[in-house]
Amino acid sequence: MLKSTLEAVLALGYKVFTVTDGSTDGSDSFLNTPPFKSNALLQVIRLPENRGKGAAAMAGMQAAEKDGFSHAVLFDSDGQHAVGDIKKIVAVSAEHPECMILGTPIFGADAPPERVYARRLANRFTNVSARGTFIADSLFGFRVYPIRHTLAALNETKHGRAFDFETQTSVRLSWRGVRAINFPTRVTYPERGDGGVSHFHYLRDNALLVRTHASLLFHAFLSTRFSSRPLQTSSEGVAQQLRSWPAA
């Protein structure tokens, strides 16, 4: 899905930083050929060995900051995210540059039930850790981050370099006083035959997320950095935010 996703995103006219995280299957070989190789809007960052999703995202943000950008849209290359919502989420970020804009998935019938139910549980733990910052979805990869605050938050810890990236980042940014704006957006799950391949390992990565939530909860209750604002984690709270947002 990388090629078709990249073509669609580049067509929007934004500078795109594409990170290949130690890929060995040749799926990124087209990046060395026209029109990608000569596209001034495309910068390819190749990590020599696999470091994990979070580490790849950090590499992309570091390159974007070096190039003069203050904010970064993170967008997965597996065809799940809505390209048409990129300009919308950028517009929200432009109005609220002090915030992190967190994509909130609108699931369709193709969404795996185990992912939907597991997310609900994970979101509750995340919101307890965030203490006062309402995070509608703790795992969705379509987000806008203020780069300087995000890299500073992640450089304070050795965690967040793998599939715990979204959870660690949103909670740690909330501890730094960065407010969250939740952005409803549709998500699709392409069939494997169409290129919809996930590298999420259910046993290994779910165990990682369990450790992540335990660690964040522990630090949240010990830390004096969290906000004293009321905690909003109810399903009605989620519904209120979704109703207040224009249809995606």
C-alpha angles and dihedrals in degrees: 000000000000097000097048092043092049092048091053094048095046089053088067090068100240126132106259126204110198116195121199107196104212092307114185102173097081093241090131096050092104088068088075092059135071134306092023098046092055097039109118090201093061126079117179120206115193119194111204094222135020110275101167136263096284094049090049091050090050091051090053093049092047090054091047092050090049088053091055103263121140097192135035132204110216112209128173120233097219099089096253099112128075110249089195090065095058094087090046094053091045089054091053090050091049089056093046107029092162091063138075111235110216122198113229112202121235100206123216130199090277093064113114106246093222090059093049095050094041090052092055091057094043091050092057092053090046093053092050089054093046091055106203100000111102110221109184094193125017099190109041113117100208104095146128117231132188096238102214095051092042096052091044091052093049094044088061090067140038090223130086096060097113133034089318088073099102094045095045093045099049094046095044092047089052088054088055091054097257108148121224126228113193115219117197112218135163120256127199131193111215117212117258090246089058092052099272098145122155124202091198107122106210098210100037098038097041088053087052091052092049090054090045094055092045091051095046092048090051094050093043093058093046096044125088092201099085124102124257092217117125114279114239114194104136122119088241088058090056091047092052092055093046093049092050093056124082114252111275 
